Structures are given as C-alpha cells and as structure tokens.
Amino acid sequence: MLKQTILDDLKVAMKAGDTAKRDTLRMLDSMVKNVEIEKQKRETGLSDEEVLEVIGKAVKQRKDASAQYATGGRQDLVEKENQEIAILAAYLPAQLDEATVRETVKAVIVQVGATGMADIGKVMGLAMGKLKGQADGNLVKKLAEEELGK
C-alpha cells in the first residue's frame, strides 16, 4: 500500500537525518490522516488512488506557492517548495508528455463533438477523467483551449 511505503520512507529519512524529506513526508502523512478523518475512513484507511489524489493536491499547492514566492522575489522559498515537489513527485505515476496529452485531448474533442470554446467544460471533464494523475490540469486546459481555438 502506498501509505505504508510513505511511512517506511519517513522512518528511513528520520534515521538518515534527511530533514527536508522527513518534514515533507510528515506533512503528507498529516494530509492523508486529515482526509481519512474527513471521509470517515480512519479505521480502513485510504485506497492508493485516494492517497495519490492527496499527493497530487500537495504538489499543486507547492507549485502555486512556488509561483507566488517567485513573483515576490523569495528565491530561497522557491527552492524549498521545488525540493518538496521533487520529494512528492516520486510517489506519483509518471507524467505523460505534451504530445500524448494533446492526442488524448484531440480524441476527446472528437468524442464529445466539441466545436468551440463553449464546449471546454465537456472536454476538460472527460479529458481529466482519462488523464487522471498522469497529466497536470493546467497543461490539459492549455492544450484544450489551443485545440478548440483553431
């Protein structure tokens, strides 16, 4: 189970004195526990898919924070957020390249019969369902807008 792997890696980081990894994995464990409580699954625990959703959310939060820190000129905090992203990304499935995501978006556009930007909601919903965890939502949105704007 993914949650157990994270806890095992946390123990290894603690023993090795890797404070960045330790702190990031503690934060992730806390987020997982909060979702377990929220979904009333404290006894059974979250499935691997649900844990992946939590990790994806944590990565998105770090990317947003990194962008804000970069705008504010806080390079030290940008580096910290990027380090946390790298640690968390190790638990996510491999991300698809842009060309593969574009092909999936094109197929979805044909499938739903989208003709313009008014159909972006339908395209995004189905595309994100197919690409869940394998592509960043911002990339999917950008590609969908490009394809629908043609």
N, C-alpha and C positions, 0 to 999 in steps of 0.2 A: 504494500500500500504506500502511496506517495507520502502521506502524512508521516508514516513511520520512517521513511527514508530521510525526510526533512529533520525529524527528531534525532536520528542517528548522526546525520551530518552536523547538527548543532552540538552534539556531545563531542564529536571529533574536533570541531572548531574550538570548543571550550578547552579541551585538553592541549590543543596546539597553541593556544594563546592568540588565535586569529580573531581579534576584537571586531573587525568590520563584518566578517561573516557571522560571528556569534550574534552580534546585535541585529543584523538583518534577519537572521533565521528566528530569533526570539520575537521580533516584530511580526514576522509571518505566522509563527505559531499562535501568537496572540490574535491575529486577524482570523485565523482558522477557528480558534476557540470561540470568538465572538459570533461568527457565522453559525457555528454549531448551536450555540445558545439561541440565536435568533430564529433558526429553523427548527428548534426543539429536537436536535439530533445529538445531544451531548452524550447519551448512552451509546448510540450506534456509531457516531462519527460521520463525517462527510465522505462521499464517494470520491474517487480520484478525479472525476470530471468536475465535481464541485470544488475540490482543492485547486484544480487548475484555474477555475474561474477566479478564485481568491487571489492566486498568484498573478493572473492577468490584470486584475484590478490594481494590485500593488505596483506592478510595473507601470501601468498607465499613470498612477498617482505620481510615481517617481519621475516619469518623463515630463509630466505637466510641471512639477516642481522645478525640475532642471531647467526647463524653458523660462520659467519665471525668474529663477536665480540668474540665468544668463542675461536676461533683459535688465536685471538690477545690477549687473556687474559683479556678482559674487561668484567668481570662478572657483573658489575653494568649496563652496556648497554644490556647485555644478558637478565637480569631480566626485564628491561624496555620493550624490544621487546616482551618477553614472556607474559608480562602483557597486551600489546596491542593485541597480538594474542588471548588471552583469551577473551578480550572485543569483538573483531571482530567475533570470532568463535560463539558467542551467536546468531548471525544473520544468520549463515549458517545452512543448513539442517544437520541432524545427519549423521555422517560419518559411513560407513559400516565397519564391522570388516574384518580382513585379510582373514578369511576363506570364507566369502561371496564374496569378491573381487576375490579370487583365483578361485572360482567356475564360476564366470562370465567370467574370463579370459580363463578358460578351454573351456567353451561353445563357446566363440568367436573363439578360435583356431580351434575347430571342424567346426564351421560355415564357416570360410574362407578357411579351408583346409590347414592351415599353417603346414609346415613340419620342418622348421628350423629358425635360426636367420635371414635369408634373408627376411622372411615374417613378421618381427616385426612391420614394418610400418603399414601394413594392420591390424594386431591385435590391435595395440595401437589405431589407428584411430577409429575402431568400438567399442573397449572396453571403450575408453574415452567418446564416444557418449552415451553409455549405462549408464556409471557411473558418468556422468557429475555432479559435485557438491557433490557427495556422497563419493568420494574417492580421495586421493591425487595422482597426476600423477606419482610421484616418486615411490609410492608403486605399482601402476599398472605396471609401467615399470619393476620394480624389479621382480614382480611375472610373468610377460610375459616372461622375459629373463630366469627365472628359468624353466618355463614350456616348452619353446622352446628349451632349452639347454639339455633337457632329451633325 
